[in-house]
Amino acid sequence: MTIDVGQPIAGDAALYKISDAGEWSVIDNALISGQAVTYSITDDGELDQDKTPGTLRDPVALAVPPSTPSGRVLDIPALPLWILGLLALAVGWLGYRRLKLA
């Protein structure tokens, strides 16, 4: 089976099999080249989750592992605390003004 994703695939990407229990495992024989992924699936084989003859059910995902070293905390972009304080004051002032006009 060949899956064309329509854009270049990162060099460290891997194809993962997703089980019914939600567990992910790497499909070792997947060939990733350019913007396509190629791997083999056989009816009622190891990767086929539907054991009905003639029916294939094979949920997979193409994923890239995180690029940060293990143990490092990822920063989440957020506004500085003083800006959040100003925004809270502005919203409070707008609410007060609306109540005063009503």
FIVOLUM-992836 format. One record per residue (C-alpha): residue number from 0; residue in three letters; x, y, z; chain. Coordinates in pm, 1 decimal, always signed. Example, Ala and Ser with C-alpha at 12.3 -4.5 7.8 and 13.67 -1.06 7.14 Angstrom:
REM residues 2
seq=0&type=ALA&X=+1230.0&Y=-450.0&Z=+780.0&mol=A
seq=1&type=SER&X=+1367.0&Y=-106.0&Z=+714.0&mol=A
***
This chain:
REM residues 102
seq=0&type=MET&X=+0.0&Y=+0.0&Z=+0.0&mol=A
seq=1&type=THR&X=+129.3&Y=+347.7&Z=-84.4&mol=A
seq=2&type=ILE&X=+6.0&Y=+665.1&Z=+86.6&mol=A
seq=3&type=ASP&X=+93.2&Y=+998.6&Z=-76.5&mol=A
seq=4&type=VAL&X=+68.2&Y=+1279.1&Z=+181.0&mol=A
seq=5&type=GLY&X=+111.2&Y=+1559.8&Z=-74.1&mol=A
seq=6&type=GLN&X=+417.0&Y=+1722.3&Z=+83.8&mol=A
seq=7&type=PRO&X=+771.5&Y=+1618.1&Z=+176.6&mol=A
seq=8&type=ILE&X=+792.6&Y=+1396.4&Z=+485.3&mol=A
seq=9&type=ALA&X=+1047.2&Y=+1473.9&Z=+758.1&mol=A
seq=10&type=GLY&X=+1347.8&Y=+1242.2&Z=+765.7&mol=A
seq=11&type=ASP&X=+1282.7&Y=+1124.3&Z=+1121.5&mol=A
seq=12&type=ALA&X=+913.3&Y=+1046.0&Z=+1063.6&mol=A
seq=13&type=ALA&X=+781.3&Y=+695.2&Z=+1121.5&mol=A
seq=14&type=LEU&X=+461.7&Y=+510.4&Z=+1031.6&mol=A
seq=15&type=TYR&X=+269.7&Y=+384.8&Z=+1336.0&mol=A
seq=16&type=LYS&X=-0.2&Y=+118.8&Z=+1363.6&mol=A
seq=17&type=ILE&X=-286.8&Y=+216.8&Z=+1595.0&mol=A
seq=18&type=SER&X=-454.5&Y=-74.9&Z=+1772.4&mol=A
seq=19&type=ASP&X=-817.5&Y=-89.9&Z=+1884.9&mol=A
seq=20&type=ALA&X=-689.6&Y=-26.0&Z=+2239.5&mol=A
seq=21&type=GLY&X=-525.6&Y=+298.8&Z=+2122.3&mol=A
seq=22&type=GLU&X=-170.2&Y=+166.2&Z=+2144.9&mol=A
seq=23&type=TRP&X=+82.4&Y=+284.1&Z=+1885.3&mol=A
seq=24&type=SER&X=+360.0&Y=+65.1&Z=+1744.6&mol=A
seq=25&type=VAL&X=+611.6&Y=+141.0&Z=+1469.8&mol=A
seq=26&type=ILE&X=+563.9&Y=-39.3&Z=+1137.6&mol=A
seq=27&type=ASP&X=+926.2&Y=-138.6&Z=+1079.3&mol=A
seq=28&type=ASN&X=+893.3&Y=-238.9&Z=+712.7&mol=A
seq=29&type=ALA&X=+743.7&Y=+97.1&Z=+605.3&mol=A
seq=30&type=LEU&X=+947.5&Y=+276.4&Z=+338.4&mol=A
seq=31&type=ILE&X=+926.6&Y=+655.3&Z=+361.7&mol=A
seq=32&type=SER&X=+1049.6&Y=+834.8&Z=+51.4&mol=A
seq=33&type=GLY&X=+981.4&Y=+1192.0&Z=-60.8&mol=A
seq=34&type=GLN&X=+612.8&Y=+1250.4&Z=+5.4&mol=A
seq=35&type=ALA&X=+499.5&Y=+887.8&Z=+6.1&mol=A
seq=36&type=VAL&X=+490.3&Y=+599.7&Z=+253.1&mol=A
seq=37&type=THR&X=+485.9&Y=+240.7&Z=+127.8&mol=A
seq=38&type=TYR&X=+422.5&Y=-71.6&Z=+335.1&mol=A
seq=39&type=SER&X=+268.2&Y=-416.1&Z=+292.9&mol=A
seq=40&type=ILE&X=-58.0&Y=-535.1&Z=+441.9&mol=A
seq=41&type=THR&X=-208.5&Y=-879.3&Z=+395.8&mol=A
seq=42&type=ASP&X=-573.3&Y=-973.3&Z=+441.1&mol=A
seq=43&type=ASP&X=-606.5&Y=-1132.1&Z=+788.1&mol=A
seq=44&type=GLY&X=-235.6&Y=-1062.4&Z=+845.0&mol=A
seq=45&type=GLU&X=-58.6&Y=-903.4&Z=+1140.3&mol=A
seq=46&type=LEU&X=-153.1&Y=-542.7&Z=+1050.3&mol=A
seq=47&type=ASP&X=-516.2&Y=-617.2&Z=+951.6&mol=A
seq=48&type=GLN&X=-748.4&Y=-550.7&Z=+1247.2&mol=A
seq=49&type=ASP&X=-1058.1&Y=-688.5&Z=+1072.6&mol=A
seq=50&type=LYS&X=-1024.1&Y=-1066.3&Z=+1052.1&mol=A
seq=51&type=THR&X=-1319.0&Y=-1096.1&Z=+811.5&mol=A
seq=52&type=PRO&X=-1187.7&Y=-1244.4&Z=+484.8&mol=A
seq=53&type=GLY&X=-1180.9&Y=-984.7&Z=+206.9&mol=A
seq=54&type=THR&X=-1195.5&Y=-685.3&Z=+444.1&mol=A
seq=55&type=LEU&X=-896.0&Y=-475.8&Z=+547.6&mol=A
seq=56&type=ARG&X=-900.8&Y=-235.0&Z=+841.2&mol=A
seq=57&type=ASP&X=-563.4&Y=-80.0&Z=+904.4&mol=A
seq=58&type=PRO&X=-552.9&Y=+247.8&Z=+1100.6&mol=A
seq=59&type=VAL&X=-208.0&Y=+404.2&Z=+1073.0&mol=A
seq=60&type=ALA&X=-55.9&Y=+743.2&Z=+1149.3&mol=A
seq=61&type=LEU&X=+253.2&Y=+917.9&Z=+1018.5&mol=A
seq=62&type=ALA&X=+426.8&Y=+1094.0&Z=+1306.1&mol=A
seq=63&type=VAL&X=+750.9&Y=+1271.9&Z=+1390.2&mol=A
seq=64&type=PRO&X=+893.2&Y=+1227.7&Z=+1740.3&mol=A
seq=65&type=PRO&X=+937.4&Y=+1545.0&Z=+1948.1&mol=A
seq=66&type=SER&X=+1259.3&Y=+1727.7&Z=+1864.6&mol=A
seq=67&type=THR&X=+1342.4&Y=+1824.2&Z=+2222.3&mol=A
seq=68&type=PRO&X=+1586.5&Y=+1622.9&Z=+2430.6&mol=A
seq=69&type=SER&X=+1416.8&Y=+1393.7&Z=+2679.7&mol=A
seq=70&type=GLY&X=+1346.6&Y=+1549.6&Z=+3015.8&mol=A
seq=71&type=ARG&X=+1333.8&Y=+1905.7&Z=+2883.0&mol=A
seq=72&type=VAL&X=+1015.0&Y=+2098.0&Z=+2946.7&mol=A
seq=73&type=LEU&X=+856.4&Y=+2255.4&Z=+2639.2&mol=A
seq=74&type=ASP&X=+779.0&Y=+2625.4&Z=+2669.6&mol=A
seq=75&type=ILE&X=+421.7&Y=+2724.6&Z=+2592.7&mol=A
seq=76&type=PRO&X=+393.9&Y=+3072.8&Z=+2442.3&mol=A
seq=77&type=ALA&X=+192.7&Y=+3301.5&Z=+2668.4&mol=A
seq=78&type=LEU&X=+155.3&Y=+3670.4&Z=+2737.9&mol=A
seq=79&type=PRO&X=+367.5&Y=+3825.1&Z=+3013.7&mol=A
seq=80&type=LEU&X=+194.6&Y=+3852.9&Z=+3350.2&mol=A
seq=81&type=TRP&X=+175.0&Y=+4233.3&Z=+3339.1&mol=A
seq=82&type=ILE&X=-12.2&Y=+4224.4&Z=+3006.4&mol=A
seq=83&type=LEU&X=-257.7&Y=+3969.2&Z=+3147.1&mol=A
seq=84&type=GLY&X=-312.3&Y=+4205.4&Z=+3442.3&mol=A
seq=85&type=LEU&X=-380.0&Y=+4498.7&Z=+3209.1&mol=A
seq=86&type=LEU&X=-624.5&Y=+4289.2&Z=+3007.9&mol=A
seq=87&type=ALA&X=-806.7&Y=+4189.6&Z=+3327.0&mol=A
seq=88&type=LEU&X=-831.9&Y=+4555.8&Z=+3430.9&mol=A
seq=89&type=ALA&X=-958.1&Y=+4656.6&Z=+3085.3&mol=A
seq=90&type=VAL&X=-1227.1&Y=+4386.9&Z=+3086.4&mol=A
seq=91&type=GLY&X=-1329.4&Y=+4485.8&Z=+3439.7&mol=A
seq=92&type=TRP&X=-1349.5&Y=+4851.8&Z=+3340.7&mol=A
seq=93&type=LEU&X=-1561.2&Y=+4767.5&Z=+3034.8&mol=A
seq=94&type=GLY&X=-1797.9&Y=+4563.0&Z=+3251.8&mol=A
seq=95&type=TYR&X=-1825.1&Y=+4844.8&Z=+3508.0&mol=A
seq=96&type=ARG&X=-1889.2&Y=+5097.6&Z=+3230.9&mol=A
seq=97&type=ARG&X=-2162.7&Y=+4879.1&Z=+3081.9&mol=A
seq=98&type=LEU&X=-2334.2&Y=+4841.8&Z=+3420.9&mol=A
seq=99&type=LYS&X=-2310.9&Y=+5216.3&Z=+3479.2&mol=A
seq=100&type=LEU&X=-2476.6&Y=+5291.4&Z=+3141.4&mol=A
seq=101&type=ALA&X=-2760.0&Y=+5043.2&Z=+3199.5&mol=A
***
